[in-house]
Amino acid sequence: MTLFSTDGCHLCEQAWRLLEQTGLAADTDIKDIIDDERWLAAYAVRIPVLRRADGAELDWPFTAADLIDFSRVTS
């Protein structure tokens, strides 16, 4: 999964802590939206946003239970 974030975003820090608490941080990359104009345009007012490999996205606010459910890709 990918967490779209940026430096100084306290909500992004909370989201990362939830990922750590649920054991999902190791399988999650962090992308700073400032590094790509497309990410900045798409996520500037939405971060933190978690995206699965299949393109599904989970917007903040989310809970630990939401993260666990979201991490389980259904067919």
Phi and psi restraints in degrees (value plus and minus 20) as a CYANA .aco file:
   2 THR   PHI    -148.4  -108.4
   2 THR   PSI     112.0   152.0
   3 LEU   PHI    -123.5   -83.5
   3 LEU   PSI      97.2   137.2
   4 PHE   PHI    -106.9   -66.9
   4 PHE   PSI     107.5   147.5
   5 SER   PHI    -172.0  -132.0
   5 SER   PSI    -196.1  -156.1
   6 THR   PHI    -178.5  -138.5
   6 THR   PSI     139.9   179.9
   7 ASP   PHI     -81.8   -41.8
   7 ASP   PSI     120.3   160.3
   8 GLY   PHI      61.3   101.3
   8 GLY   PSI     -14.5    25.5
   9 CYS   PHI    -110.4   -70.4
   9 CYS   PSI      86.0   126.0
  10 HIS   PHI     -87.1   -47.1
  10 HIS   PSI     -50.0   -10.0
  11 LEU   PHI     -88.0   -48.0
  11 LEU   PSI     -56.7   -16.7
  12 CYS   PHI     -85.5   -45.5
  12 CYS   PSI     -58.4   -18.4
  13 GLU   PHI     -84.5   -44.5
  13 GLU   PSI     -60.1   -20.1
  14 GLN   PHI     -84.1   -44.1
  14 GLN   PSI     -61.6   -21.6
  15 ALA   PHI     -82.1   -42.1
  15 ALA   PSI     -63.3   -23.3
  16 TRP   PHI     -82.6   -42.6
  16 TRP   PSI     -62.0   -22.0
  17 ARG   PHI     -80.5   -40.5
  17 ARG   PSI     -59.6   -19.6
  18 LEU   PHI     -83.3   -43.3
  18 LEU   PSI     -60.0   -20.0
  19 LEU   PHI     -82.5   -42.5
  19 LEU   PSI     -59.9   -19.9
  20 GLU   PHI     -85.7   -45.7
  20 GLU   PSI     -64.8   -24.8
  21 GLN   PHI     -82.5   -42.5
  21 GLN   PSI     -52.7   -12.7
  22 THR   PHI    -110.2   -70.2
  22 THR   PSI     -22.5    17.5
  23 GLY   PHI      59.3    99.3
  23 GLY   PSI      -6.5    33.5
  24 LEU   PHI    -117.3   -77.3
  24 LEU   PSI     -28.0    12.0
  25 ALA   PHI     -81.8   -41.8
  25 ALA   PSI     -57.5   -17.5
  26 ALA   PHI     -82.7   -42.7
  26 ALA   PSI     -46.6    -6.6
  27 ASP   PHI    -121.0   -81.0
  27 ASP   PSI      -4.1    35.9
  28 THR   PHI    -144.5  -104.5
  28 THR   PSI     109.7   149.7
  29 ASP   PHI    -113.4   -73.4
  29 ASP   PSI     126.5   166.5
  30 ILE   PHI    -125.1   -85.1
  30 ILE   PSI     109.6   149.6
  31 LYS   PHI    -138.3   -98.3
  31 LYS   PSI     106.0   146.0
  32 ASP   PHI    -103.6   -63.6
  32 ASP   PSI     101.5   141.5
  33 ILE   PHI     -83.8   -43.8
  33 ILE   PSI     -39.3     0.7
  34 ILE   PHI     -89.7   -49.7
  34 ILE   PSI     -37.5     2.5
  35 ASP   PHI    -100.4   -60.4
  35 ASP   PSI     -28.7    11.3
  36 ASP   PHI    -168.1  -128.1
  36 ASP   PSI     104.5   144.5
  37 GLU   PHI     -78.2   -38.2
  37 GLU   PSI     -55.1   -15.1
  38 ARG   PHI     -87.6   -47.6
  38 ARG   PSI     -61.7   -21.7
  39 TRP   PHI     -84.0   -44.0
  39 TRP   PSI     -62.3   -22.3
  40 LEU   PHI     -80.9   -40.9
  40 LEU   PSI     -64.4   -24.4
  41 ALA   PHI     -85.2   -45.2
  41 ALA   PSI     -58.9   -18.9
  42 ALA   PHI     -99.3   -59.3
  42 ALA   PSI     -52.7   -12.7
  43 TYR   PHI    -140.3  -100.3
  43 TYR   PSI     -20.4    19.6
  44 ALA   PHI     -71.7   -31.7
  44 ALA   PSI     -60.7   -20.7
  45 VAL   PHI    -124.9   -84.9
  45 VAL   PSI     -12.3    27.7
  46 ARG   PHI    -132.7   -92.7
  46 ARG   PSI     -38.5     1.5
  47 ILE   PHI     -81.9   -41.9
  47 ILE   PSI     128.4   168.4
  48 PRO   PHI     -98.8   -58.8
  48 PRO   PSI     123.8   163.8
  49 VAL   PHI    -150.6  -110.6
  49 VAL   PSI     112.8   152.8
  50 LEU   PHI    -125.9   -85.9
  50 LEU   PSI     110.0   150.0
  51 ARG   PHI    -140.7  -100.7
  51 ARG   PSI     112.7   152.7
  52 ARG   PHI    -103.8   -63.8
  52 ARG   PSI     146.9   186.9
  53 ALA   PHI     -80.7   -40.7
  53 ALA   PSI     -47.9    -7.9
  54 ASP   PHI    -102.2   -62.2
  54 ASP   PSI     -17.6    22.4
  55 GLY   PHI      74.7   114.7
  55 GLY   PSI     -30.0    10.0
  56 ALA   PHI     -86.9   -46.9
  56 ALA   PSI     123.6   163.6
  57 GLU   PHI    -144.6  -104.6
  57 GLU   PSI     127.6   167.6
  58 LEU   PHI    -142.7  -102.7
  58 LEU   PSI      95.8   135.8
  59 ASP   PHI    -109.9   -69.9
  59 ASP   PSI     131.0   171.0
  60 TRP   PHI     -87.9   -47.9
  60 TRP   PSI     123.3   163.3
  61 PRO   PHI    -107.5   -67.5
  61 PRO   PSI     125.0   165.0
  62 PHE   PHI    -159.2  -119.2
  62 PHE   PSI     137.8   177.8
  63 THR   PHI    -125.2   -85.2
  63 THR   PSI     153.4   193.4
  64 ALA   PHI     -79.7   -39.7
  64 ALA   PSI     -61.4   -21.4
  65 ALA   PHI     -83.2   -43.2
  65 ALA   PSI     -60.2   -20.2
  66 ASP   PHI     -80.4   -40.4
  66 ASP   PSI     -62.3   -22.3
  67 LEU   PHI     -82.3   -42.3
  67 LEU   PSI     -64.7   -24.7
  68 ILE   PHI     -83.0   -43.0
  68 ILE   PSI     -65.7   -25.7
  69 ASP   PHI     -81.7   -41.7
  69 ASP   PSI     -63.2   -23.2
  70 PHE   PHI     -86.2   -46.2
  70 PHE   PSI     -53.4   -13.4
  71 SER   PHI     -90.6   -50.6
  71 SER   PSI     -38.2     1.8
  72 ARG   PHI    -108.9   -68.9
  72 ARG   PSI      83.0   123.0
  73 VAL   PHI     -96.0   -56.0
  73 VAL   PSI     106.5   146.5
  74 THR   PHI    -120.4   -80.4
  74 THR   PSI     133.0   173.0
